Amino acid sequence: MSLIGRLISFLRPYVWQTILGLALTIILTWLSLVPPMLMRTLIDDAIMKHNRVLLLWLTVTLLCVYLISTVLGMVKSYLMAWLGQRVLYDLRTRLYEHVANLDIGFFEARRSGQIMSRITGDVTALEHFIVHNVPQMLIDIITLIGIAIVLFETNVYLAFIALLPAPLLAILTIYYRELAIVVYRRLWNVIAEMHSFLIETLSGVKVIQCFNQEEREVRRFKGRCDKIVRSNLDAAKLSTLFFPMMGFISTLGLMLVWWFGGNQVLEGKLTIGVLTMFTMYLRQFYVPVQNLTYLNDVWQRTAAAAERVFEILDTKPEVEQPPQPIKLSQLKGEVVFDRVSFSYNGSGKQNGEAPALKDINLKVRPGETIGIVGRSGAGKTTLTALVTRFYDPKEGRILIDGHDLRQLDLKALREEMGVVLQEPFLFHGTICENIAYGRPNATMEEVIKAAKAANAHQFILNLPDAYDTYVGERGTKLSGGERQRISIARAILRDPKILILDEATSSVDSESEYAIQKALERLLKGRTTFAIAHRLSTLRNADRLIVLDSGRIVEMGTHEELMQRDGIYKRLVQIQAMLSNSLLNDGSNDTTNSHSSSVNGSLNAGDDNGSNGNGSKD
């Protein structure tokens, strides 16, 4: 389907409203052609022949024409406004719905500002074209055809002279179109870059200020603004040259009519009324011609916006719902990795990139807790991302209760999964709404019960509005530990069979970590759990530990079993123990030094007082 055909298809749900709008457009266009005809009759038959009765009728007729045009114009304006809002709603919701169902890889490959620009700015441009520019194009085409018919029927010779500049206008329009495509595509790309930059810098304003990089970011912002200015000026140069030239060429037709038509009037071959009608029609004729050239300008903007919108709509998720999905009546939680390999870049051999996971074989029993450890980049998070089916394995398969993950109903599967991330994400809303996010229909009693299980109930009650307290954007009004406990409460309320813990306690203080650990102990009971942690002490109670290195499982066993081997896990534990002892020793030394300084300070203060006392005795 052509680009314009796809755009017009968004009017399909409103076919009757569209037909009514087109009918009103045609009627209004026809009414706009009536005044020049009345003007000819007014001059030739009423004024020149002193016919007062005809003059009265012509005046009343013109009044009726303008009155009807005004009423129908108001109806049409409201109808098109209503139609525009409906189309805008459909476009935005359809695009957002499609984006929301795309896989994680789509978002990792694009900046959020670019996506936002397409859902807001590009969609608005498409709506304006469909609802406003297309009807205007129809008006212009009908006007041109109607005027051309009247002109040729009135005076063929003068009509040909009037239309002599038309071929030159067509040639210039085609040339302009080729240049405009490049200019406007560049302009919209730099605008999308600006949106991405703003989202990125506004989200990271704390980091910018902490590192005193405000001036640097302002310079980068100015650079992007400069690109937009240059792109807009390129477009302005093109428009400045093209449109005045089109206007001048259009007036040439009017000048020719004045000269040749005026001579015919002087020779008695043409009446003044007909020449006046010809002049009025010619003014009306070249307005649509100029509109159509401007429409070409609008179309280039629209085409660029449509390409970006349809690029997203045509993107198919790599992780798709199977044609005949299997719904498990009751998930047990057995997870099996069968020779699983995965790469973020296809085969993993492009540009020398190594696969993120290689030949993973692992069977997890229902209710078992698996601790996942390894160096950064070993593949820990990738492994859990495959369980939640954010990605599909490139080789091998993952089985849930004996069924290939790719054959299960995706939404039903994720209903049985809970995730607690290292950096918990809270939405701008109340604490109650965030806890109940996975179960919006949960009762207040269930929300409170989940909060108690997550050791969050007490601090929530201490807040100004308790469970109705707004957490701010991304939960900025709460501490890291508080956000994490709300995240755990959200997972508890979801009551998942399979649980993913990705560094759930790595970024909180010791007191918060203790509260979170207690909450996690309640959460783990009866659930198949994959727990990633850099603090290896938090995984000692796991049923089994797997050690990943370069995408492979190199060790597996309990904490005690792995400590008996001279492997990666034992070395990691020893390194963390050395670091902990070093920190403790440093802390002890700091305390001792501080105490010694305090004692010395007290002694010095005593000496000063003693000296003063002795001085007084003296």
Secondary structure, 3 states (H helix, E strand, C coil): CCHHHHHHHHHHHHHHHHHHHHHHHHHHHHHHCHHHHHHHHHHHHHHCCCCHHHHHHHHHHHHHHHHHHHHHHHHHHHHHHHHHHHHHHHHHHHHHHHHHCCCHHHHHCCCHHHHHHHHHHHHHHHHHHHHHHHHHHHHHHHHHHHHHHHHHHHCHHHHHHHCCCHHHHHHHHHHHHHHHHHHHHHHHHHHHHHHHHHHHHHHCHHHHHHCCCHHHHHHHHHHHHHHHHHHHHHHHHHHHHHHHHHHHHHHHHHHHHHHHHHHHHHCCCCCHHHHHHHHHHHHHHHHHHHHHHHHHHHHHHHHHHHHHHHHHHCCCCCCCCCCCCECCCCCCCCEEEEEEEECCCCCCCHHHCCCCEEEEEEEECCCCEEEEEECCCCCHHHHHHHHCCCCCCCEEEEEECCEEHHHECHHHHHHCEEEECCCCCCCCCEHHHHHCCCCCCCCHHHHHHHHHHCCCHHHHHCCCCHHHCECCHHHCCCCHHHHHHHHHHHHHHHCCCEEEEECCCCCCCHHHHHHHHHHHHHHHCCCEEEEECCCHHHHCCCCEEEEEECCEEEEEECHHHHHCCCCHHHHHHHHHHHHHHHHHHHHHHHHHHHHHHHHHHHHHHHHHHHHHHHHHHC
